[in-house]
Amino acid sequence: MKNKKQIAILGSTGSIGTQALEVIEEHNDLYEVYCLTANNRVELLAEQAHQFRPAAVVIANEARYDELRRLMDDLPDVKVYAGRNALDEIVEADPIDMVLTAMVGFAGLSPTIHAIRARKAIALANKETLVVAGELILQLAQQYHTPILPVDSEHSAIFQSLVGEDQNPIEKILLTASGGPFRLKTLEEIAHVTKADALRHPTWDMGAKITIDSATMMNKGFEVIEAKWLFGVDARQIQVLVHPQSIVHSAVQFHDGSVKAQLGVPDMRLPIQYAFSFPRRLHLSGERLDLFKHPLEFFEPDLEKFRCLAMAYEAIARGGNMPCIVNAANEVVNRAFLEDRCRFLQMGDVIAETMARATFDPKPDYDTYVKTDAEARRIANELIS
């Protein structure tokens, strides 16, 4: 029997990580968990370790190591590590075939680079990796012959639409967006929304950070940047379409005018499984799409209401480390909003001012990204306080 594919899941306690484990459980004849990691959620991480019996677990927050170790005293064969360096080291383990990068934020960049250099296939769910350092990541992937398979539903849809097209030129990418919970609200109404309002996403069940980014549409701006690097197109070839039903996950328009799209019910297990199984399609349990029951509507995004999307396009146009600046400021304001230290529309103000103040570098390297991230976070925090 063929050996099972060994998968390391960075961020196993988050939304993507838990659904990836559901996929592995459904196809446990094909996949096996080699490593699970989390930042703080030791109870769930220990519970996952008991169920899937990985070779190792890593808790990024070293202060939680002793607690995790106690919860896993009855699993002497599972190695337990802690700290950011442990994340970088574990992805290089020889048995690993694929690394699912489901961590949220800038923290996913370093372990992704280490995994690429170790020639592990990457199932990419951490969009910030390409937002911050897209050019560097693509150079490394080419240098080390490492495949990067997109897990975001939109980028998976584009990827699926391109299968079999070989070198046929892309005329336009049609990147769909749900529009989030505030699509129908006026700018005046949005000024008064609360954290609870923003966390009520109409179609997707995601973690808090991504849900807030969806409400501001910064998430879609990041996906534009990600698509630019993944598919080698200019940002001006990427058109965002607000599609409230989240059935058409994205599409590609070719030079002959034809459009290929991938459709399905909103279920993140599908793109996760496709990244694991590509080029095969495996059976996936769950709801099936019934087009008789779902209207398909498309609208232009309102860039005045959702200025974060406009700022993401500006960051792409300026290039260099500007997307890194935007990402860092966004992580700060997102957290501040979730902690009731920042109003909804204030998030855009802080990001814009951070873009104006932070040091711009047109030709950044990895060290520049690290310094830029720290500087932009400091500026954004000062602006909020």
LINPEBEL-V772165 format. One record per backbone hydrogen bond with DSSP energy under -1.0 kcal/mol. CO is the residue of the C=O (numbers start at 1). NH is the residue of the N-H. E is the energy in kcal/mol with one decimal. If there is no record, write none. Layout:
BEGIN
CO | NH | E
CO | NH | E
END
This chain:
BEGIN
5 | 32 | -2.5
6 | 97 | -2.5
6 | 98 | -1.9
7 | 34 | -3.0
7 | 35 | -1.1
8 | 100 | -3.1
9 | 37 | -1.5
10 | 102 | -1.9
11 | 14 | -1.0
14 | 18 | -2.7
15 | 19 | -1.7
16 | 20 | -2.3
17 | 21 | -1.8
18 | 22 | -1.3
19 | 23 | -1.8
20 | 24 | -2.4
21 | 25 | -2.4
22 | 26 | -2.1
23 | 27 | -1.7
27 | 30 | -2.1
27 | 31 | -2.0
30 | 5 | -3.0
32 | 7 | -2.8
34 | 55 | -1.3
34 | 56 | -1.5
35 | 9 | -2.7
36 | 58 | -2.1
37 | 12 | -2.7
38 | 60 | -3.0
39 | 61 | -1.6
40 | 42 | -2.2
41 | 45 | -2.1
42 | 46 | -2.8
43 | 47 | -2.1
44 | 48 | -2.7
45 | 49 | -2.2
46 | 50 | -2.1
47 | 51 | -1.6
48 | 52 | -2.9
49 | 53 | -2.2
55 | 79 | -2.4
56 | 36 | -1.6
57 | 81 | -2.5
58 | 38 | -2.0
59 | 83 | -2.0
61 | 64 | -2.1
62 | 65 | -1.6
64 | 68 | -2.2
65 | 69 | -3.0
66 | 70 | -2.2
67 | 71 | -1.9
70 | 73 | -1.3
72 | 75 | -2.0
75 | 78 | -1.7
79 | 57 | -2.4
81 | 59 | -2.2
83 | 87 | -1.0
84 | 88 | -1.5
85 | 89 | -2.0
86 | 90 | -2.6
87 | 91 | -1.3
89 | 92 | -1.3
90 | 93 | -1.8
93 | 96 | -1.3
97 | 121 | -1.8
98 | 8 | -2.5
99 | 123 | -2.5
100 | 10 | -2.8
100 | 102 | -1.3
101 | 125 | -1.4
105 | 108 | -2.0
106 | 109 | -2.2
108 | 112 | -1.4
109 | 113 | -2.2
110 | 114 | -2.3
111 | 115 | -2.3
112 | 116 | -2.4
113 | 117 | -2.4
114 | 118 | -1.3
115 | 120 | -2.5
116 | 119 | -2.0
121 | 99 | -2.8
122 | 149 | -3.4
123 | 101 | -2.1
124 | 151 | -2.5
125 | 127 | -1.2
126 | 129 | -1.4
127 | 131 | -2.0
128 | 132 | -2.9
129 | 133 | -1.8
130 | 134 | -1.2
133 | 137 | -2.7
134 | 138 | -2.4
135 | 139 | -2.0
136 | 140 | -2.4
137 | 141 | -2.6
138 | 142 | -1.9
139 | 143 | -2.5
140 | 144 | -2.7
141 | 146 | -2.5
147 | 122 | -2.7
149 | 124 | -2.2
152 | 156 | -2.8
153 | 157 | -1.9
154 | 158 | -2.0
155 | 159 | -2.6
156 | 160 | -2.9
157 | 161 | -2.0
158 | 162 | -1.3
162 | 165 | -2.4
165 | 168 | -2.8
169 | 255 | -1.0
172 | 253 | -3.4
173 | 239 | -3.0
174 | 251 | -2.2
175 | 241 | -2.3
177 | 243 | -4.2
182 | 185 | -1.2
186 | 190 | -2.5
187 | 191 | -1.4
189 | 192 | -1.5
190 | 193 | -1.6
194 | 198 | -2.3
195 | 199 | -1.8
197 | 200 | -1.2
199 | 201 | -1.4
207 | 211 | -2.2
208 | 212 | -2.3
209 | 213 | -2.2
210 | 214 | -2.0
211 | 215 | -1.7
212 | 216 | -1.8
213 | 219 | -2.0
217 | 221 | -1.6
218 | 222 | -2.7
219 | 223 | -1.8
220 | 224 | -1.9
221 | 225 | -1.8
222 | 226 | -2.6
223 | 227 | -2.6
224 | 228 | -2.1
225 | 229 | -1.6
226 | 230 | -2.8
227 | 231 | -2.4
234 | 237 | -2.3
235 | 238 | -1.8
237 | 173 | -3.0
239 | 175 | -2.5
241 | 177 | -2.5
242 | 299 | -2.2
243 | 246 | -1.8
247 | 264 | -1.8
250 | 262 | -1.7
251 | 174 | -2.6
252 | 260 | -2.5
253 | 171 | -2.4
253 | 172 | -2.1
254 | 257 | -2.1
258 | 254 | -2.7
260 | 252 | -2.7
262 | 249 | -2.4
265 | 267 | -1.0
267 | 270 | -1.5
268 | 272 | -1.7
269 | 273 | -2.9
270 | 274 | -2.4
271 | 275 | -1.9
272 | 276 | -1.9
273 | 277 | -2.6
274 | 278 | -2.2
277 | 280 | -2.3
290 | 293 | -1.7
299 | 242 | -3.2
302 | 306 | -2.6
306 | 309 | -1.1
307 | 311 | -2.5
308 | 312 | -1.8
309 | 313 | -1.8
310 | 314 | -2.0
311 | 315 | -2.4
312 | 316 | -2.1
313 | 317 | -2.3
314 | 318 | -2.2
315 | 319 | -2.2
319 | 322 | -2.0
321 | 325 | -2.0
322 | 326 | -2.5
323 | 327 | -2.5
324 | 328 | -2.4
325 | 329 | -2.4
326 | 330 | -2.4
327 | 331 | -2.4
328 | 332 | -1.8
329 | 333 | -2.5
330 | 334 | -2.6
331 | 335 | -1.8
332 | 336 | -2.3
333 | 337 | -2.6
334 | 338 | -2.1
335 | 339 | -1.4
336 | 341 | -3.4
337 | 340 | -1.5
345 | 349 | -1.2
346 | 350 | -2.5
347 | 351 | -2.1
348 | 352 | -2.5
349 | 353 | -2.2
350 | 354 | -2.3
351 | 355 | -2.3
352 | 356 | -1.4
353 | 357 | -1.7
354 | 358 | -2.7
361 | 321 | -1.5
365 | 369 | -2.1
366 | 370 | -2.0
367 | 371 | -2.3
368 | 372 | -3.2
369 | 373 | -2.6
370 | 374 | -1.9
371 | 375 | -2.6
372 | 376 | -2.9
373 | 377 | -2.0
374 | 378 | -2.0
375 | 379 | -2.4
376 | 380 | -2.6
377 | 381 | -2.6
378 | 382 | -2.2
379 | 383 | -2.2
380 | 384 | -1.8
381 | 385 | -2.4
END
